[in-house]
Structure formats: structure tokens, C-alpha cells
Amino acid sequence: MIGFSHGGSTVMRAIQAPTVRAADAVPFRAAVAYYPTCPPNLSARATDVLVLIGDADDWTPARRCIDYAERRAGEIPAVAIKVYPGAYHAFDARGRERERILYGHKLVYDPAAAEDSYAMTRQFLDARLK
């Protein structure tokens, strides 16, 4: 499972152990969340997750996801996080080479962060799905 922005937040909710149990569902084998919201009420996961987020993101602040990863450190399934210095929301969205403001939030394409995030996503998924 992979999601971006609101989809990333949906990923974070869909992999919560209570959510999976309530749906009587089989957990996803892996999940990647690009710049999700990480509200403080997130619980233990049923799936390993990789969170990719920019530290300059003013729409879905990285601090919330960092706090979540720190609270859940050492748990299985695992949470991994990569915070990109200076990267804004939608850092991987080509076509935003210039700064753009959307609903009062800054969006800027960051080619280095985008390429690294794609490589990390491939490695993360390969390790869990192959």
C-alpha cells in the first residue's frame, strides 16, 4: 500500500492494528506513506511502514511523524521514517519546479528528495514483497 498526502494519512489509518482487527482483514505486507498526517492517537501497526516527509512541510508537519516513530520505536511491525531537510509538502511532484502556494501551504519540487524517496520506496517494498 502506498499513499501521498491525504492518501499517506489514509495509509497510516489503514495499517493500525485496531482498524485491521475491526475489519477482520488481512494486514498489508508493506506500506509507504509520503508526507502523511500523523495524529497523536495513532496506535500500534499491523504492517511495517515507511514514512517519507520533508522537515519544511507546513501542511503535514514532520514533527508529528517523528514523535510517532519515536513513541513506537522497537515495535514489530516496524515504523521507519526519513525526513528530508528543507523539503516541503509534495516534494516529489514534478511540475512544481517553482514554488506554489495551495490553500496557504507551500509546495516545492525537490529533485534530490524525490529521487532518494523513490529509491527508499523500492528498497523497502523489495525487502518485504520479493
BELQUIHU-V51545 format. One record per helix or strand. SS is the DSSP state (H for helix, E for strand). FROM is the first residue (numbers start at 1). TO is the last residue. If there is no record, write none. Layout:
BEGIN
ss: {SS;SS}
from: {FROM;FROM}
to: {TO;TO}
END
This chain:
BEGIN
ss: {E;H;E;H;E;E;E;H;E;E;E;E;H}
from: {2;6;16;17;31;45;49;62;79;89;100;105;111}
to: {4;14;16;22;34;45;54;71;84;89;102;107;129}
END
